[in-house]
Amino acid sequence: MGIISVLVLVTAALVLLLVIVVYNRLVAFRNRFKNAFAQIDVQLKRRYDLIPNLVEVAKKYMQHERETLEAVIAARNQAAGAARQAAGNPGDGAAIQKLGLAEGALAGVLGRLFALVEAYPDLKANQNMMQLSEELTSTENRVAFARQAFNDGVMAYNIARESFPAIMVAGALGFDHAQFLELENKEERKAPVVSF
């Protein structure tokens, strides 16, 4: 066995070792962002469970606002379906984007519902409504923290995936670009109107 054969074997072993290290590192980052999505999923399920209760309490007081109440339930159902699809594969960018759009739409109709609640003093003062509103607000905060953790995990994964030498083998090993969960709520992006 000549020196060239030894050098080829050593080089091949080093390349194989490098691929194994890169693969294991990418698996760890991918599992972290998938775990972070699982935390979002838990909070979204809690949120989806609270919304029908909130609507039921509001129905008793807001018979004339049926359209808004139906819109809340429809948006909730659409968001829950998108969440189930995204939970099946948090690495699917299209599913994550669809979830972001559905969550943005749900946030918009919930905002309209809470604006209407302000017009009904008896409903606003109802103990069940106050408790459900507080739980929903708490859940919204948990969703925001979980979404931030997910996006941090996605960022770390994408950086690891796009760094050298991982970028040379990531695609071949099945590590695709991960999508951030961004909520598309057009109302949030509008500048507030201030008048004196």
N, C-alpha and C positions, 0 to 999 in steps of 0.2 A: 504494500500500500504506500503510494507515494505522498509526498507533501501536498500536492495539489488535491488529491482525494481527501486528505485530512482537512484541508482548508475548506473544501466544498461541504463536507459533513458538518464542520463547525459552523459555517455560515448558514447552512440549512437549519441547523439546530437553533441558532440564534434568531433566525427569522421566524421559525415555528414558535419559539418562546415569546417573541415579541407579539405575534398574532394572538397567542393565548392570553397574554397580559392585557392587551387591548380589548379582546373579547370579554374577558371577565370584568374589566373596568366599565365597559359599556353596559353590560348586563346589570351591574350594580346601580348605575345611574338610571337606567330604564326602570328598574324595579322601584327605585325611590320615587320617581314621578308617578308611577302607577299606584303606589301606596298613598301618595298625596292625593291622587284623584279619588281613591277609595274614601278618604276623609271628607272630600267635597260631597261625594255620593251620600254618605251618612247624613250630612246636614241638609242636603237637598230633599231627601226622603222625609226628614222631620218637617221641613218647610211645606212640602206637598201635603203632608198629613194635617198640618195646621190650617191651611187655606180653606178647605171645605167647612171646617168648624166656624171659621171667621165669617164666611159667606152665610152660613145658616143663621148665625146670630144677627147679622145685618139684614137678612131677608125679612125678619119680623118687623123691622122699622122702616125699611126702604122699599116698599112695594112698587113705588114709581120708578125705581132705578134698576129694574129687572135687566135691562140691556147691559149695564155695567157689571152686575153680578154674574151674568152668563158669560161675559167676556173674561172675567177673572177665572172662572172654572175652565173655560176653553183654553186659555193661555196656560193654566196650571197643568192641564192634561197634555198639552203639546210639549211643555217643558219636561214633564215627567217621562214622556216617551223618548225625547231627545236624551235625557239623562240615562235612561236604560240602555239606549244604543251606545252612548259614549262609555258607559261603565263596562260594556262588553269588550271594548278595546280602546283604552285611553290614549293609545298611540295613533289612532286614526284621526288625522287632522280634520277631515271633513265632518266627522261626528262631533268633535270638540267645537268646531266652528258653528255647527247647527245648534248645539247646546247653548253656546253664547248668544246666538240670535234669539232662541226661545226664552232664555232667562231674561234677556233685555226686554222682550215683549211682555213677559210676566211682570217684571218690575214696573213697566209703564202702566199696566192696567191696575196693579196694586196701588200705585201712586194715585190714580184716579179714584179708586175706592176710598182710600184714606182722605182724599180731598172731600169726597161726598160725605163721609162720616162726620166731618167738621160741621156740616150743615144740619145735622140731626143731634141736637144736644142730649136727648134722652138716650140715644144709641151711644154717643160718646161717653156718657156717664155710666153705661151699663157695665156691671162688674165683669161679666164674661167677656165682653168686648175689650175691656181694658186689659184683662189677663191675657187674652189671645193676642192682642196687639203687642204687649210686652214680650211674650214668647216669640212672636214673629220677628220683632226687632232684634232680640237676642240671637235668634237663629240666623238672621241676615248678617249680623256681625261675625258669627262663626263661619258662615259661608264665605265671607270676604277674607277672613284669615286663612281658611283652607284653600281658597282660590290663590291667594298669594303664595302659600307653601307649594302648591302645585306648579304655579308659574316659575317659582324659584327652582324647583326640581327639573322642569322642562328646560330652563335656561342652562343649568349645570350639565344636563344630558347633552343638549345641543352643542355646548362648548366642547365637551369631551369628544363628541362625535366629529366635530369639525376641526379638531386640533390634530397636528401632526404627531404621530404617524397614523392615528386612528382614521383620519379621512381617507387614507389609502385603502383601507379594508372594510370600513363601516358599511358601506352600501352592499358590498359582496356578502357580508355576514348577516344582512337583513336588518340593519339598524337605520331606519328611515328618520328623517327630520320630524321632530315632535312639534305640535301646535299649541300655542298659548291659549288659555281660556280667557277670552276677552268678551265682556258683556256688551252687546250692541243695543244700548238704550239711548236713542236719539235725544230724549228729553234731558238726560244727564249732560250731553254735549252742548246744549244750548246755553248761551250766556243768560244769566238771570236778569230779569227786568226789574229795575229799581226805580221807583217813582216817589217823589216827596209831595 
